[in-house]
Amino acid sequence: MTDKQVLGLCRDADTTARAVEALEKKGFSGNEYEILTAIPYPEGTFGEKPGKHRLYIFPFIGALCGFSAALLLTIGTQLFPPLVTGGKPILSIPPMILIMFEGTMLGAILFTVIGVIFESRLFGPKLGLYDRRITEGFIGLLITASPERITEAEQIMAGAGIADFKHSLTGGNNK
């Protein structure tokens, strides 16, 4: 079944918050609506639940990979050439610690950048409807649901004070 989208546009955050509250009272879940704005409002401003992300995992994985690579590099470079050490230990720990620290930090930083790109949905599915007035300060409330629920959502948003709507038909859920 194809889902339909409706984009309601309003000028202020209060109207959007009333519309989100009314939608949630009528049984719309956070997966069925998306708030689009060019202004960086804090999470929860419109009454929506905070979004979940996995950005904190990327630095840990990167640090582990960087540490492992640095450890293999330092051990490998000290064991590979047959050196006469004159009774000293083959693996010298203090210089290895410096290289392992740098490898750990480099891995964590690189994976954090990759994580930011991944979590920002740059390469994920597109949201669908958009209006250029959102970049001019309007706030968009994008609903993606079945055609029956879209009619109900539009009535709820109109009752909350949103008067300007755009409609579209999409082939599946764009979340």
DARALIN-V167475 format. One record per backbone hydrogen bond with DSSP energy under -0.5 kcal/mol. NH is the residue of the N-H (numbers start at 1). CO is the residue of the C=O. Records with the same first field share a line. If there is no record, write none. Layout:
NH: CO, CO
This chain:
4: 145
5: 168
6: 143
7: 166
8: 6, 141
9: 164
10: 139
16: 12
17: 13
18: 14
19: 15
20: 16
21: 17
22: 18
23: 19
24: 20
25: 21
26: 22
27: 24
28: 23
32: 29
34: 142
36: 34, 140
37: 35
38: 134, 138
41: 39
45: 42
47: 44
57: 54
58: 54, 55
59: 55
60: 56
61: 57
62: 58
63: 59
64: 60
65: 61
66: 62
67: 63
68: 64
69: 65
70: 66
71: 67
72: 68
73: 69
74: 70
75: 71
76: 72
77: 73
78: 74
79: 75
80: 76
81: 77
83: 81
85: 83
88: 85
92: 90
93: 91
96: 92
97: 93
98: 94
99: 95
100: 96
101: 97
102: 98
103: 99
104: 100
105: 101
106: 102
107: 103
108: 104
109: 105
110: 106
111: 107
112: 108
113: 109
114: 110
115: 111
116: 112
117: 113
118: 114
119: 115
120: 116
121: 118
122: 117
129: 127
134: 131
135: 132
136: 133
137: 134
138: 133
139: 10
140: 36
141: 8
142: 34, 140
143: 6, 141
144: 32
145: 4
150: 146
151: 147
152: 148
153: 149
154: 150
155: 151
156: 152
157: 153
158: 154
159: 155
160: 156
161: 157, 158
162: 157
163: 9, 161
164: 9
165: 163
166: 7
168: 5
170: 3
172: 170
